[in-house]
Amino acid sequence: MSDATHQRRDRLLALLGAGPSTKADLAKRLPGCARSLHTDLKWIEVTFPGRVELGWQGRARTWRFRGTPPTVLPTPVTVLDEDQIAALIAARGVLRIPDPGSTPSEGAATTYQGALAQALQRLIAQAGLDREAAAIAPDDLSISRFGVAAEDPAVLPALLACLRASRSARAVYTNNAGVTHDLHARPVRLVMISGEWHCFAWALGSDGEGRIRQYRLARLAAIATTDQDPPGCPVSGLRAQVDALLRDAFRATGSHRPADRIRIVLAVSPEAWPHLAGRRWGAPVPTPPQDGLPPGWRRIAFVTSGQAEARHWILSFGATVRAEEPASLVAWLREQAQAILAGS
């Protein structure tokens, strides 16, 4: 495809995506002859079956492209190496919505549900890589989605549409306490955390305070896009707020409140050390003194604003990790241990 054809078709798709247009309208906005325009429209109809909507404007035929217009590649991809093919297959597995009624690992009959997984499935098929993909997955490379909550397949595409068009969303949300409420939010970013999608969005709370809040896509339902932003939503600076929230978060879960930004000090046993060493758990701080520990134990320290999630992570290590700071974390872990003993 020549540079002129690439630019013309890319521009044509953008025009058709903006609304119905007649050939006369398109000819005024696009360079080239009428024969080129006729060829380009036929190319779009053949390349994207079912995406072109035909209509009438008086006696003139109109064309309109449904959905977000695709990007015409200036340089077609003609070769993929083995690592690139494997990367596509791995990404497809990571992004698929798990089926709670089926094995969490990929199998020969796995259905790749979810907008992004299906997009990669289409890309693999479009590139003629079906046989190569079947030869690699699932025998040589597969992704387990064990314990991952499955979201409504309509939620992720709707949020992506909001982000692309700078729109807001209305939905029904069920929080961690099991309370369901109506949600009106301005999505800012989608982040995958421990295998599950989360949306960072500006919304009003029950206290009337507006700020960036974090929502699990698996807890969203009945979602719809809207041009109306939540009352008081800022027109700029939202991405910077998300950046600040994530900077000292724990596994991308954090807090805006300065009081929640705490220094955590842990004593780690030789059994647990391989699971913690060499990883970044929060903002790094100077290594604490190593005196007063049992033989083979070591201390680590970090600063995070995600104490709520960090404390459950620490609890999961049982007696192999001891929290030493802050005092509130030590007290919470002690209460949990006592409650476990009382119930056993």
C-alpha positions as CSV (number, residue, x, y, z in Angstrom):
1,M,0.0,0.0,0.0
2,S,1.5,3.4,-1.0
3,D,1.8,6.2,1.5
4,A,-0.9,8.2,-0.4
5,T,-3.4,5.2,-0.2
6,H,-2.6,4.6,3.5
7,Q,-3.2,8.3,4.4
8,R,-6.3,8.5,2.3
9,R,-7.9,5.3,3.7
10,D,-7.0,6.2,7.3
11,R,-8.6,9.7,6.8
12,L,-11.6,8.1,5.1
13,L,-12.2,5.7,8.1
14,A,-12.0,8.7,10.5
15,L,-14.6,10.6,8.5
16,L,-17.0,7.6,8.2
17,G,-16.6,7.1,12.0
18,A,-17.7,10.6,12.7
19,G,-21.1,10.2,11.0
20,P,-22.9,9.4,7.7
21,S,-21.3,11.0,4.6
22,T,-22.2,11.0,1.0
23,K,-19.6,10.5,-1.8
24,A,-19.9,14.2,-2.6
25,D,-19.1,15.1,1.0
26,L,-16.1,12.7,1.1
27,A,-14.8,13.9,-2.3
28,K,-14.5,17.4,-0.9
29,R,-12.4,16.3,2.1
30,L,-10.2,13.7,0.5
31,P,-7.5,14.0,-2.1
32,G,-7.6,11.8,-5.2
33,C,-10.1,11.0,-7.9
34,A,-13.6,9.6,-7.7
35,R,-12.4,6.2,-8.8
36,S,-10.0,6.0,-5.8
37,L,-12.9,6.9,-3.5
38,H,-15.0,4.2,-5.0
39,T,-12.2,1.7,-4.6
40,D,-11.5,2.7,-1.0
41,L,-15.2,2.3,0.0
42,K,-15.3,-1.1,-1.5
43,W,-12.1,-2.0,0.3
44,I,-13.7,-0.9,3.6
45,E,-16.8,-3.0,3.0
46,V,-14.8,-6.1,2.2
47,T,-12.2,-5.7,4.9
48,F,-14.7,-4.9,7.7
49,P,-17.8,-6.9,6.9
50,G,-20.9,-5.7,8.9
51,R,-19.2,-2.5,10.1
52,V,-20.4,-0.3,7.2
53,E,-23.9,1.2,7.6
54,L,-25.6,2.3,4.4
55,G,-28.3,5.0,4.3
56,W,-29.8,7.8,2.3
57,Q,-29.6,11.6,2.5
58,G,-32.4,12.6,0.2
59,R,-31.4,10.8,-3.0
60,A,-27.8,10.4,-2.2
61,R,-26.3,7.2,-0.7
62,T,-24.5,7.6,2.6
63,W,-21.8,5.5,4.3
64,R,-21.0,5.3,8.0
65,F,-18.5,3.2,9.9
66,R,-19.9,1.6,13.1
67,G,-17.8,1.8,16.2
68,T,-14.3,3.1,16.7
69,P,-12.5,3.3,13.3
70,P,-9.5,1.0,13.0
71,T,-6.0,2.3,12.2
72,V,-4.6,1.6,8.8
73,L,-1.0,0.4,9.2
74,P,1.5,2.4,7.1
75,T,3.8,-0.7,7.0
76,P,2.1,-4.0,7.1
77,V,3.5,-6.7,9.4
78,T,4.7,-9.6,7.2
79,V,6.9,-11.5,9.6
80,L,6.6,-12.5,13.3
81,D,9.4,-14.4,15.1
82,E,8.6,-17.2,17.5
83,D,8.8,-15.0,20.6
84,Q,6.4,-12.5,19.1
85,I,3.9,-15.3,18.3
86,A,4.3,-16.7,21.8
87,A,3.8,-13.2,23.3
88,L,0.4,-12.9,21.4
89,I,-0.7,-16.3,22.7
90,A,0.4,-15.5,26.3
91,A,-1.4,-12.1,26.2
92,R,-4.5,-13.8,25.0
93,G,-4.4,-16.2,27.9
94,V,-3.8,-13.4,30.5
95,L,-6.6,-11.3,29.1
96,R,-9.3,-13.9,28.8
97,I,-12.2,-13.8,31.2
98,P,-12.1,-17.0,33.3
99,D,-15.1,-19.4,33.3
100,P,-16.0,-20.1,37.0
101,G,-17.5,-23.4,35.8
102,S,-14.4,-24.6,34.0
103,T,-10.7,-25.3,34.8
104,P,-8.7,-22.1,35.4
105,S,-5.9,-23.4,33.1
106,E,-6.1,-23.3,29.3
107,G,-7.2,-26.4,27.5
108,A,-7.7,-27.5,23.9
109,A,-11.4,-26.4,24.1
110,T,-10.8,-23.1,25.9
111,T,-13.0,-20.2,24.7
112,Y,-11.3,-16.8,24.9
113,Q,-14.0,-14.6,26.4
114,G,-13.5,-10.9,26.9
115,A,-13.1,-8.0,24.5
116,L,-9.2,-7.9,24.6
117,A,-8.8,-11.7,24.5
118,Q,-11.2,-11.9,21.5
119,A,-9.3,-9.0,19.8
120,L,-6.1,-11.0,20.1
121,Q,-7.9,-14.1,18.9
122,R,-9.0,-12.2,15.8
123,L,-5.5,-10.9,15.2
124,I,-4.1,-14.4,15.4
125,A,-6.6,-15.7,12.9
126,Q,-6.3,-12.6,10.7
127,A,-2.5,-13.2,10.5
128,G,-3.0,-16.8,9.6
129,L,-1.4,-18.1,12.8
130,D,-4.1,-20.5,13.9
131,R,-2.0,-23.6,13.3
132,E,1.1,-22.0,15.0
133,A,-1.1,-21.0,18.0
134,A,-2.6,-24.4,18.3
135,A,0.9,-26.0,18.2
136,I,2.1,-23.7,21.1
137,A,-1.0,-23.4,23.3
138,P,-2.0,-25.0,25.6
139,D,0.6,-27.8,25.6
140,D,3.7,-25.6,25.6
141,L,2.4,-22.3,27.0
142,S,-0.8,-21.7,29.0
143,I,-2.1,-19.2,31.5
144,S,-3.9,-20.1,34.7
145,R,-6.7,-17.8,35.8
146,F,-7.2,-19.5,39.1
147,G,-9.1,-17.5,41.7
148,V,-9.7,-14.6,39.3
149,A,-13.2,-13.1,39.4
150,A,-14.9,-12.9,36.0
151,E,-16.3,-9.5,35.0
152,D,-19.3,-8.9,32.8
153,P,-17.9,-9.0,29.2
154,A,-19.7,-5.7,28.5
155,V,-17.9,-3.7,31.2
156,L,-14.4,-3.5,29.8
157,P,-15.4,-2.3,26.3
158,A,-17.7,0.3,27.9
159,L,-15.0,1.7,30.1
160,L,-12.5,1.7,27.2
161,A,-15.1,3.7,25.2
162,C,-15.4,6.2,28.0
163,L,-11.6,6.6,28.2
164,R,-11.2,7.1,24.4
165,A,-14.0,9.6,24.1
166,S,-13.5,11.3,27.5
167,R,-16.9,10.3,28.7
168,S,-18.3,9.2,32.0
169,A,-20.2,6.0,33.0
170,R,-23.2,5.0,35.0
171,A,-23.3,1.6,36.5
172,V,-24.4,-0.5,39.5
173,Y,-21.5,-1.4,41.9
174,T,-21.3,-3.9,44.8
175,N,-18.6,-2.9,47.3
176,N,-16.5,-5.2,49.5
177,A,-19.1,-5.1,52.2
178,G,-21.7,-6.5,49.8
179,V,-23.6,-3.2,49.5
180,T,-24.9,-2.4,46.0
181,H,-25.4,1.2,44.9
182,D,-25.7,3.3,41.8
183,L,-22.4,4.7,40.5
184,H,-21.7,7.8,38.4
185,A,-18.0,8.1,37.7
186,R,-15.5,9.5,35.2
187,P,-13.1,6.7,34.3
188,V,-9.4,7.7,34.2
189,R,-7.4,4.5,33.9
190,L,-7.7,0.7,33.8
191,V,-5.1,-1.3,35.8
192,M,-4.7,-5.1,36.1
193,I,-4.0,-6.0,39.7
194,S,-3.2,-9.7,40.6
195,G,-4.9,-10.9,37.4
196,E,-8.1,-8.7,37.8
197,W,-9.1,-5.5,36.2
198,H,-9.6,-2.4,38.3
199,C,-10.8,1.0,37.2
200,F,-9.5,4.2,38.7
201,A,-12.3,6.8,38.3
202,W,-13.3,10.2,39.8
203,A,-16.6,9.8,41.7
204,L,-18.6,11.2,44.6
205,G,-18.7,9.1,47.8
206,S,-21.6,8.7,50.2
207,D,-20.0,11.5,52.2
208,G,-20.3,13.8,49.2
209,E,-16.5,14.0,48.8
210,G,-15.3,13.7,45.2
211,R,-12.0,12.0,44.5
212,I,-10.2,9.2,42.6
213,R,-11.7,5.9,43.7
214,Q,-10.9,2.3,42.8
215,Y,-13.4,-0.1,41.4
216,R,-13.2,-3.8,40.6
217,L,-14.6,-4.6,37.2
218,A,-16.0,-7.9,38.5
219,R,-18.2,-5.9,40.8
220,L,-19.7,-3.6,38.1
221,A,-23.0,-4.3,36.3
222,A,-25.5,-2.5,34.1
223,I,-22.9,-0.1,32.8
224,A,-23.7,2.6,30.3
225,T,-21.7,5.6,28.9
226,T,-22.9,9.1,29.4
227,D,-21.8,12.6,28.3
228,Q,-22.7,14.0,31.7
229,D,-19.8,14.0,34.2
230,P,-20.4,13.6,38.0
231,P,-21.1,17.0,39.7
232,G,-17.9,18.7,40.5
233,C,-15.6,16.5,38.4
234,P,-12.4,18.4,37.5
235,V,-11.8,19.0,33.8
236,S,-8.0,18.3,34.1
237,G,-5.4,16.8,36.3
238,L,-7.1,13.4,36.8
239,R,-4.3,11.3,35.4
240,A,-1.8,13.1,37.6
241,Q,-4.0,12.2,40.6
242,V,-4.0,8.5,39.6
243,D,-0.2,8.6,39.2
244,A,0.1,10.0,42.7
245,L,-2.2,7.4,44.1
246,L,-0.3,4.5,42.5
247,R,3.2,5.8,43.3
248,D,3.2,4.4,46.9
249,A,0.4,1.9,46.5
250,F,0.6,-1.7,47.4
251,R,-0.1,-3.9,44.4
252,A,-1.7,-0.8,42.8
253,T,-4.1,-0.4,45.7
254,G,-3.5,2.9,47.7
255,S,-5.1,5.8,49.5
256,H,-5.1,9.5,49.0
257,R,-5.1,10.2,52.8
258,P,-1.6,11.3,54.0
259,A,-2.3,9.4,57.3
260,D,-2.5,6.1,55.3
261,R,1.1,6.5,54.0
262,I,3.0,4.4,56.5
263,R,6.4,2.8,56.9
264,I,6.1,-0.9,57.3
265,V,9.0,-3.0,58.9
266,L,8.9,-6.7,58.6
267,A,11.0,-9.5,60.2
268,V,11.3,-12.2,57.6
269,S,12.2,-15.9,58.3
270,P,14.5,-17.9,56.0
271,E,11.4,-19.8,54.9
272,A,9.6,-16.7,53.7
273,W,12.7,-14.8,52.4
274,P,12.7,-16.2,48.9
275,H,9.1,-15.0,48.4
276,L,9.9,-11.4,49.4
277,A,13.5,-10.8,48.3
278,G,14.3,-8.8,45.2
279,R,10.8,-7.4,44.8
280,R,9.4,-3.9,45.2
281,W,6.5,-3.7,47.7
282,G,6.4,0.1,48.1
283,A,8.6,3.2,48.2
284,P,12.1,2.0,49.2
285,V,13.6,3.3,52.5
286,P,16.9,2.6,54.1
287,T,17.4,-1.0,55.3
288,P,16.6,-1.2,59.0
289,P,19.2,-2.6,61.5
290,Q,19.4,-6.4,61.5
291,D,20.2,-6.8,65.2
292,G,17.9,-8.7,67.7
293,L,16.6,-11.2,65.2
294,P,16.6,-15.0,65.4
295,P,19.3,-16.7,63.4
296,G,18.7,-16.5,59.6
297,W,16.0,-13.8,59.9
298,R,16.2,-10.5,58.1
299,R,14.3,-7.2,58.1
300,I,12.8,-5.3,55.2
301,A,11.1,-1.9,55.2
302,F,9.1,0.1,52.7
303,V,6.6,2.9,52.7
304,T,3.1,2.4,51.2
305,S,-0.3,4.0,51.2
306,G,-2.0,0.6,50.6
307,Q,-2.0,-0.6,54.2
308,A,-5.5,-2.2,53.9
309,E,-4.2,-4.7,51.2
310,A,-0.7,-5.0,52.6
311,R,-1.9,-6.2,56.0
312,H,-3.9,-9.1,54.5
313,W,-0.8,-10.0,52.4
314,I,1.3,-10.1,55.6
315,L,-1.3,-12.2,57.4
316,S,-1.1,-14.8,54.6
317,F,2.6,-15.6,55.6
318,G,1.5,-16.7,59.1
319,A,4.3,-17.1,61.6
320,T,7.0,-16.9,58.9
321,V,6.8,-13.0,58.7
322,R,6.4,-10.7,61.8
323,A,5.3,-7.1,61.5
324,E,7.3,-4.7,63.7
325,E,6.0,-1.4,62.5
326,P,3.6,0.5,62.6
327,A,2.0,-0.3,65.9
328,S,-1.5,-0.2,64.4
329,L,-0.5,-3.0,61.9
330,V,1.0,-5.1,64.8
331,A,-2.2,-4.7,66.8
332,W,-4.4,-5.7,63.8
333,L,-2.4,-8.8,63.1
334,R,-2.6,-9.8,66.8
335,E,-6.4,-9.4,66.8
336,Q,-6.6,-11.6,63.7
337,A,-4.4,-14.3,65.2
338,Q,-6.5,-14.3,68.4
339,A,-9.7,-14.5,66.4
340,I,-8.4,-17.5,64.5
341,L,-7.4,-19.2,67.7
342,A,-10.7,-18.5,69.3
343,G,-12.5,-20.1,66.3
344,S,-10.4,-23.2,66.1
